[in-house]
């Protein structure tokens, strides 16, 4: 993968994290019974984006591309971000029902876990870019677990 492709991958990942954060902020405003939960997740998604932004891109690009990164994954991230934007437009007019919000969030967290390259979780080393995606993937897996636990605790189907 060319250096431009790595930069595109980082940009797509940042946009995805910011989109998920905006969606969770929407749920924070629309679902008062769960607002603190959504607020925390939204902040964590912003932190994911900040982690990607703060990475020294030139060092990442110079470090080489970890095995397993495919150009098609950039489009997968972009498609997921576009889907989030569609939901944001929809929920601006009609807020999501509580169960719908949680179901969508769980689906996104599981999907973004895949988009953040599950194979990196099992790889040793891999350089700075791989370590960033490993950290993001751990965060997404934690979000999925927390969503499931919160849903079970609060009787959300």
C-alpha positions as CSV (number, residue, x, y, z in Angstrom):
1,X,0.0,0.0,0.0
2,X,1.3,3.4,-0.9
3,X,1.9,6.2,1.6
4,X,-1.1,8.1,0.2
5,X,-3.2,5.0,1.0
6,X,-2.0,4.9,4.6
7,X,-2.9,8.6,4.9
8,X,-6.3,7.9,3.4
9,X,-6.8,5.0,5.9
10,X,-5.9,7.3,8.8
11,X,-8.2,10.0,7.6
12,X,-11.1,7.6,7.1
13,X,-10.6,6.1,10.6
14,X,-10.6,9.6,12.1
15,X,-13.9,10.5,10.3
16,X,-15.4,7.2,11.5
17,X,-14.5,7.9,15.1
18,X,-15.9,11.5,14.9
19,X,-19.1,10.3,13.2
20,X,-19.7,7.7,15.9
21,X,-19.1,10.4,18.5
22,X,-21.6,12.7,16.9
23,X,-24.2,9.9,16.8
24,X,-23.6,9.1,20.5
25,X,-24.0,12.9,21.3
26,X,-27.3,12.8,19.5
27,X,-28.4,9.8,21.7
28,X,-27.1,11.7,24.7
29,X,-29.5,14.6,23.9
30,X,-32.4,12.5,22.8
31,X,-32.4,9.7,25.4
32,X,-32.3,11.4,28.9
33,X,-32.6,8.2,30.8
34,X,-29.3,7.1,29.3
35,X,-27.6,10.5,28.7
36,X,-24.6,9.9,31.0
37,X,-23.9,6.6,29.3
38,X,-24.0,8.1,25.8
39,X,-21.9,11.1,26.9
40,X,-19.1,8.9,28.2
41,X,-19.1,6.8,24.9
42,X,-19.1,10.0,22.8
43,X,-16.1,11.4,24.7
44,X,-14.2,8.1,24.3
45,X,-14.9,8.1,20.5
46,X,-13.5,11.6,20.3
47,X,-10.5,10.4,22.2
48,X,-10.1,7.6,19.6
49,X,-10.0,10.3,16.9
50,X,-7.5,12.4,18.9
51,X,-5.3,9.3,19.2
52,X,-5.3,9.0,15.4
53,X,-4.8,12.7,14.9
54,X,-2.0,13.0,17.4
55,X,0.0,10.2,15.8
56,X,3.0,11.6,14.0
57,X,1.8,10.8,10.5
58,X,5.1,11.3,8.9
59,X,6.7,8.8,11.2
60,X,3.8,6.4,10.6
61,X,4.2,6.7,6.9
62,X,7.9,6.3,7.0
63,X,7.6,3.3,9.3
64,X,6.1,1.2,6.5
65,X,2.7,-0.4,6.1
66,X,1.7,-3.2,8.4
67,X,0.8,-6.5,6.7
68,X,-2.9,-6.9,6.3
69,X,-3.9,-3.4,5.5
70,X,-5.9,-3.4,2.3
71,X,-7.1,-0.4,0.2
72,X,-10.6,-1.8,0.3
73,X,-10.7,-1.2,4.1
74,X,-10.5,2.6,3.5
75,X,-13.8,2.3,1.5
76,X,-15.3,0.1,4.2
77,X,-14.6,2.9,6.8
78,X,-16.0,5.5,4.5
79,X,-19.1,3.5,3.9
80,X,-19.7,3.1,7.6
81,X,-19.2,6.8,8.2
82,X,-21.7,7.6,5.4
83,X,-24.2,5.2,7.1
84,X,-23.7,7.0,10.4
85,X,-24.3,10.4,8.7
86,X,-27.5,9.1,7.2
87,X,-28.7,8.1,10.7
88,X,-27.7,11.5,12.1
89,X,-29.9,13.2,9.5
90,X,-32.8,10.8,10.2
91,X,-32.5,11.2,14.0
92,X,-32.4,15.0,13.7
93,X,-36.0,14.9,12.5
94,X,-37.2,11.9,14.6
95,X,-35.2,10.8,17.5
96,X,-34.2,7.1,17.7
97,X,-36.2,4.9,20.1
98,X,-34.1,3.7,23.0
99,X,-33.8,0.1,21.9
100,X,-33.0,1.2,18.3
101,X,-30.2,3.5,19.5
102,X,-28.6,0.7,21.6
103,X,-29.0,-1.9,18.8
104,X,-27.4,0.5,16.2
105,X,-24.6,1.4,18.6
106,X,-23.8,-2.3,19.3
107,X,-23.9,-3.0,15.6
108,X,-21.5,-0.1,14.8
109,X,-19.1,-1.0,17.6
110,X,-18.9,-4.6,16.4
111,X,-18.5,-3.4,12.8
112,X,-15.9,-0.8,13.6
113,X,-14.0,-3.4,15.6
114,X,-13.8,-5.3,12.3
115,X,-12.9,-2.2,10.5
116,X,-10.1,-1.5,12.9
117,X,-8.5,-4.7,11.7
118,X,-9.2,-7.5,14.1
119,X,-6.1,-9.3,12.7
120,X,-3.8,-6.7,14.4
121,X,-5.1,-7.9,17.8
122,X,-3.3,-11.1,17.3
123,X,-0.2,-9.8,15.6
124,X,3.1,-9.2,17.5
125,X,4.9,-6.0,16.8
126,X,3.7,-4.4,13.6
127,X,5.0,-0.9,14.2
128,X,3.3,2.3,15.4
129,X,0.3,2.2,13.0
130,X,-0.6,-1.4,14.1
131,X,-0.3,-0.4,17.8
132,X,-2.7,2.5,17.2
133,X,-5.3,0.3,15.6
134,X,-4.8,-2.3,18.4
135,X,-5.6,0.4,21.0
136,X,-8.7,1.5,19.0
137,X,-9.9,-2.1,18.6
138,X,-9.6,-2.7,22.3
139,X,-11.6,0.4,22.9
140,X,-14.3,-0.7,20.5
141,X,-14.5,-4.2,22.0
142,X,-14.9,-2.6,25.4
143,X,-17.7,-0.4,24.0
144,X,-19.5,-3.4,22.7
145,X,-19.2,-5.2,26.0
146,X,-20.3,-2.1,27.9
147,X,-23.3,-1.7,25.6
148,X,-24.4,-5.3,26.1
149,X,-24.0,-5.0,29.9
150,X,-25.9,-1.7,30.1
151,X,-28.7,-3.1,27.9
152,X,-29.0,-6.2,30.1
153,X,-28.9,-4.2,33.3
154,X,-31.6,-1.8,32.0
155,X,-33.9,-4.4,30.3
156,X,-33.2,-3.0,26.8
157,X,-34.0,-5.7,24.1
